[in-house]
Amino acid sequence: MSAFKDPEIEISVQDAAKLLDDGEALLVDVREPHEWDAGRIPGARHIQLEHLASQADSIPSDARVIFQCRLGVRSAMATKAFRAAGYDAVSMAGGIEAWHAAGLPMEPDDGYVADH
């Protein structure tokens, strides 16, 4: 569950999964490397939150971007910054913990949600 609770910038894991399955969004995982290595959402792109500003140009500004972290706090911060810059950005509510709890796929097969 996110600390922000802002329906304007958050989407559910189910809505995120549908957008990703339909090829209608890019998923950016802003967690730390050890979190990424433990388990991740298939197709996600990994850019640590601290490197996000320096790599912003590598994220298409004409695509919907879903930011994701462990619980939704870091991804909400990224979302707010990217929305301010004109991106169609949203945060995945509940982060990868909610994704995993919903039984949605993770990589590797034995992937798990690491502590932050």
N, C-alpha and C positions, 0 to 999 in steps of 0.2 A: 504494500500500500504506500502510495507516495505521500510525502510530507506537504506537497503543494495543493493537491486536490483542485486542480483547475481544469474543468471540462473543455475549456477553449484550447488548451495546449496538450491535453492528454487523450490517448486512445487506449482501449482495452487490448489485452494480449490477443483476444480473438479477432478484433478488427485489424490489428497489426498482422497477424498470421494471414488473414484474407488478402490484405494489400500486398504482402510479400508473395503469396501463392499466385496472385494475379499479375505479378510483375509491375505493380503500380507504385512501388516505393523502394527506396534504398534504406537499409538498416545499418546504422552506425552504432557500434558498441564502444562506449567511452570508458570502460573499466580498465583497471590495472592489468599488466601482462600476466600475473599469476592467476587472476580471475578468468581471463580469456583462455589460458592454457587448461584450466580445470574443466571448463565447459562453456559452450557458446551456441548461439542460434545459427543453424545452417544458412549460409549466404550472407552473414553479417560481415561488415567491414570493421576492422579494429583500428580506432584512433583514440589513444588515451586522452582524457579530458585536458590534461596539461599541454598536449600537442595540437589540440583541435584548432586553435586560432591560426597557428602557423601552417596548417594543412587545409584551411577553409577553401582555398581556391581549387582543391582537388575534389570537392563535393559539388556536384552539378546544382546550379541555382535554379534550374527549370524542372527539377524533379521533387516529388514529395520525399522528405527525409524523416525517418523515424529514429530518434535517439533512444538508446537503451543502456541501462546500467544494472546494478544489482537490485535496487529497490525503487528507483525513480527520482531520486534527489539530484544526482549528478546529471542525468539526462534532462531533467527539467531546466537546470541551469543552462545547459547547452542549447536546448530548444528556445529559451527566451532570448539568448544572444543571437541565434541564427534567425529567428523571426524578426528581431530588430534590424537585421541586415537584409531583410526582404525575402528570406527563404520560406517555403511552405514546409515548416518543420513542426513535428509533434513529438511528445515524449510517451514512451510506452509505460502506462500506469502499472506500478508494482514491479517493474523491471523483470530481470530474468528469473527472480524467485517466483513471480506470478506465472510466468511462462512455463517454468518447470512444474509448478503445482497444478497447472492446467493439463499436464501430460503432453505438451507440445514437444516436437522433436528437438534434440540437442546433439551436438557433436563434441567429442567422439561419442560412440554408443554408450560408454560408461561415464559420460560427462556429468558433472555436478556443479552446484552453485557454491563457489568459494567465498569465504569471508572477505570483506573489503580490507 
